[in-house]
Amino acid sequence: MTQTTQKSPRMYEESQIRVKMLFPTPEIAEQYYVPLAYTAARTCYSEKLPQKIWDDVRDGKVAEEKMRKLLQSVIESGHGTVIEHIAFTFAISGVSRTLTHQLVRHRMGVSFDQQSQRYVKYKQPQYTVPTSIRDDAELQGMFSEAIDGNMQLYEELLQREVPAEDARFLFPNGVQTNLVMTVNLRQLIHMSGLRLCTMAQWEIRKLFALIKAEMRRTSPFLASFLVIKCVSLGYCDETRNQDEHCRVRPHKNTVFAVFNEHRNAQRVARPQGPTSGPADPGTPPTESG
């Protein structure tokens, strides 16, 4: 009779990324965020005191559509300081340390507070398992075995009174963590432009898709600015996409090639001889005398 070996339960768990907007509520965003950014923008171009601009907005003397139109214009023109006055706070859980190492590279206009591996003792930590591993039964088994081995040693270290801050050196990048992130809208637009891009890693792309979904629930208008950077630029500037395998927007090399071809065709078609029009910016000036 063949005996079957019972596998011990895994010493780790898998969980999904979760994002929740902690602040503002949809009501606060609607009542204050667009008016606040509008007041900042109008202050730059108006003789009115900012107090007066704000009071006019709060008294209903400025139409919502007018405020949105101005904000759309200043954001598209790159006048980003006006949207640094409004910020969003997110609770984020179920993300790997791989992701947070990428996330905290953003430093201006954003603050993070993350679960500490120094002060928190992990009894059954959660791990992120990439699909490329999970979909292969053999690799999944090897992965689980490696993680379980790590966790057994981690528990042994703690039992031998090794400080948690030292025992944590065993943890791989796949161990999950939780954090709170507060970010102003200007930086959030910048971060989304990079992290929603198909060139970004799958996990952080998923995170920012969830962040955008939370933004839509809070302020659909402000969420509309969270787009891949190539959508705003009109072209892709990623070196790894020169072959244009991602076709959301043409690569800048293609755009410039078409532009140069068009400009050269115009030069050929241009009548010869002196003209009274402006000089071709690509032609160096000639010396006189």
C-alpha positions in Angstrom: 0.0 0.0 0.0 1.4 3.3 -1.0 1.6 6.0 1.6 0.9 9.6 0.6 2.9 12.3 2.3 0.7 15.1 3.6 2.1 18.5 2.7 2.3 21.0 5.6 0.3 24.1 5.2 2.1 27.1 3.6 3.7 29.5 6.0 2.7 32.5 3.9 -0.5 33.8 2.3 -1.3 35.6 -0.9 -3.5 38.7 -1.0 -4.7 41.2 -3.5 -3.7 44.9 -3.8 -6.2 47.1 -2.1 -6.5 50.9 -2.3 -8.9 53.1 -0.4 -9.1 56.9 -0.5 -8.9 58.2 3.0 -9.2 61.8 2.2 -10.9 63.7 0.8 -14.5 62.5 0.6 -16.3 63.1 -2.7 -18.3 65.9 -0.9 -15.2 67.7 0.2 -13.5 67.3 -3.2 -16.5 68.7 -4.9 -17.0 71.6 -2.6 -13.4 72.7 -2.1 -10.8 71.1 -4.4 -11.7 72.6 -7.8 -12.6 76.0 -6.2 -9.2 76.0 -4.3 -7.2 75.3 -7.4 -9.2 77.8 -9.4 -8.5 80.5 -6.7 -4.8 79.8 -6.9 -4.9 80.0 -10.7 -7.0 83.2 -10.8 -4.7 84.9 -8.3 -1.9 84.6 -10.8 -3.8 86.5 -13.5 -6.1 88.8 -11.6 -5.9 92.1 -9.7 -8.4 90.8 -7.2 -7.3 89.6 -3.8 -7.3 85.8 -3.4 -9.8 86.3 -0.5 -12.2 88.0 -2.9 -11.8 85.3 -5.6 -12.4 82.6 -3.0 -15.5 84.4 -1.6 -16.9 84.8 -5.1 -16.5 81.1 -5.8 -18.1 80.1 -2.5 -21.0 82.5 -3.1 -21.7 80.8 -6.4 -20.6 83.8 -8.6 -18.3 81.6 -10.7 -19.8 78.8 -12.7 -18.4 75.3 -12.2 -17.8 75.0 -15.9 -15.7 78.2 -15.9 -13.5 76.9 -13.1 -13.0 73.5 -14.8 -12.2 75.2 -18.1 -9.5 77.3 -16.5 -8.0 74.4 -14.7 -7.9 72.3 -17.8 -6.1 75.1 -19.6 -3.4 75.7 -16.9 -2.8 72.0 -16.4 -2.3 71.4 -20.1 0.0 74.4 -20.4 2.2 73.0 -17.6 1.3 75.5 -14.9 1.3 72.8 -12.3 1.7 74.8 -9.1 -2.0 75.6 -9.0 -2.8 71.9 -8.4 -0.1 71.4 -5.7 -2.6 73.0 -3.3 -4.8 69.9 -3.3 -3.8 66.6 -2.0 -5.1 63.0 -1.7 -4.4 60.4 1.0 -4.6 56.7 0.1 -4.5 53.5 2.2 -2.6 50.9 0.3 -2.2 47.2 1.2 -1.1 44.0 -0.3 1.8 45.3 -2.3 5.2 43.9 -2.4 8.5 45.5 -1.2 9.5 45.3 -4.9 6.7 47.7 -5.6 7.3 50.1 -2.7 11.0 50.3 -3.6 9.8 51.7 -7.0 7.1 53.9 -5.4 9.3 55.7 -2.9 11.6 56.9 -5.7 9.0 59.6 -6.2 10.0 62.2 -3.6 8.6 65.7 -4.4 5.0 66.4 -3.3 4.4 63.0 -1.8 4.7 61.4 1.7 4.8 57.8 2.7 4.4 55.9 6.0 5.0 52.2 5.6 4.6 49.1 7.8 7.9 48.5 9.6 9.6 45.1 9.4 11.7 46.3 12.4 8.9 46.6 14.8 6.3 44.2 13.4 6.9 40.5 13.9 5.5 38.5 11.0 3.7 35.3 12.1 2.3 34.5 8.7 3.4 37.1 6.2 1.7 37.7 2.9 3.6 37.4 -0.4 3.1 38.6 -3.9 3.5 35.7 -6.4 3.9 36.8 -10.0 1.6 35.2 -12.5 4.6 33.9 -14.4 5.3 31.7 -11.4 1.8 31.0 -10.2 0.7 29.6 -13.6 3.5 27.0 -13.6 2.7 24.3 -11.0 6.3 23.2 -10.7 7.7 26.8 -10.2 4.9 27.5 -7.8 5.9 24.5 -5.7 9.6 25.6 -5.7 8.6 29.1 -4.8 6.4 28.0 -1.9 9.2 25.7 -0.6 11.7 28.5 -0.7 9.4 31.0 1.1 8.4 28.3 3.7 12.1 27.6 4.4 12.7 31.3 4.9 9.8 31.6 7.3 10.9 28.6 9.3 14.3 30.1 9.8 12.8 33.5 10.6 10.7 31.9 13.4 13.8 30.1 14.7 15.7 33.3 14.8 13.0 35.0 16.8 12.8 32.0 19.2 16.5 32.4 19.8 15.9 36.0 20.6 17.4 37.5 17.5 15.9 41.0 17.2 13.2 41.3 14.6 15.2 44.1 13.0 17.9 41.5 12.3 15.7 38.5 11.5 14.0 40.5 8.7 17.1 40.3 6.6 15.7 37.0 5.4 12.7 38.5 3.8 12.7 38.6 -0.1 11.3 41.4 -2.1 8.0 39.5 -2.6 6.9 40.0 1.0 3.9 42.3 1.2 3.6 45.5 3.1 1.0 48.2 3.8 1.4 52.0 3.7 -0.4 55.3 3.7 0.5 57.8 0.9 -0.4 61.4 0.6 0.3 63.1 -2.7 -0.6 66.4 -4.3 -2.4 66.4 -7.6 0.6 67.6 -9.7 2.8 64.8 -8.5 0.0 62.2 -8.8 -0.5 63.2 -12.5 3.3 62.8 -13.0 3.4 59.4 -11.1 0.4 58.1 -13.0 1.9 59.1 -16.4 4.9 56.9 -15.6 3.3 54.1 -13.7 0.3 53.5 -16.0 2.6 53.1 -18.9 2.9 49.7 -20.5 6.7 49.9 -19.9 6.1 49.9 -16.1 6.1 46.6 -14.2 2.7 44.9 -13.9 2.3 45.3 -10.2 2.7 49.0 -10.0 0.6 49.5 -13.1 -2.2 47.6 -11.2 -1.7 49.8 -8.2 -2.1 53.0 -10.2 -5.1 51.6 -12.0 -6.7 51.1 -8.6 -5.7 54.6 -7.5 -7.3 56.1 -10.6 -10.5 54.1 -9.9 -10.6 55.6 -6.4 -10.0 59.0 -7.9 -12.9 58.5 -10.2 -15.2 57.8 -7.3 -14.0 60.9 -5.5 -13.7 63.4 -8.4 -14.2 62.2 -12.0 -13.0 65.6 -13.3 -9.6 65.5 -11.5 -9.2 61.8 -12.2 -9.4 62.6 -16.0 -5.9 64.0 -15.8 -4.4 60.7 -14.6 -3.3 59.3 -18.0 -0.3 57.6 -19.5 2.4 60.3 -20.2 2.3 59.6 -24.0 -1.4 60.7 -24.1 -0.4 64.1 -22.7 2.8 64.4 -24.8 1.2 63.1 -28.0 4.1 60.7 -28.5 6.1 58.0 -26.7 9.5 58.8 -25.4 10.4 55.4 -24.0 13.7 54.1 -25.3 12.5 50.5 -25.0 9.5 51.2 -27.3 11.5 52.4 -30.3 10.1 49.3 -32.2 6.6 50.6 -31.3 5.4 47.3 -29.9 3.2 49.4 -27.7 1.0 51.4 -30.1 -0.8 53.7 -27.7 1.1 56.6 -29.3 3.8 56.7 -32.0 7.4 56.8 -30.8 9.1 60.3 -31.0 11.6 58.9 -33.5 8.7 58.3 -35.9 7.1 61.6 -35.2 10.3 63.5 -35.8 11.0 61.5 -39.0 7.6 62.4 -40.4 8.1 66.1 -39.4 11.5 66.2 -41.1 10.1 64.6 -44.2 7.3 67.2 -44.3 9.7 70.1 -43.7 12.1 68.8 -46.5 9.1 68.5 -48.9 8.2 72.1 -48.1 11.7 73.3 -48.8 11.7 71.5 -52.2 8.4 73.1 -53.1 9.4 76.6 -51.9 10.1 79.1 -54.8 13.7 79.9 -55.4 15.1 83.4 -55.0 14.9 86.1 -52.3 11.7 86.3 -50.3 10.4 88.8 -47.9 9.2 86.1 -45.5 10.9 84.9 -42.3 14.2 83.0 -42.7 14.1 79.2 -42.4 15.1 78.5 -38.8 17.2 75.6 -40.0 19.3 77.8 -42.3 22.3 79.6 -40.7 22.4 83.3 -41.3 24.8 84.7 -43.9 27.4 87.3 -43.2 26.8 90.7 -44.9 29.4 93.1 -46.4 
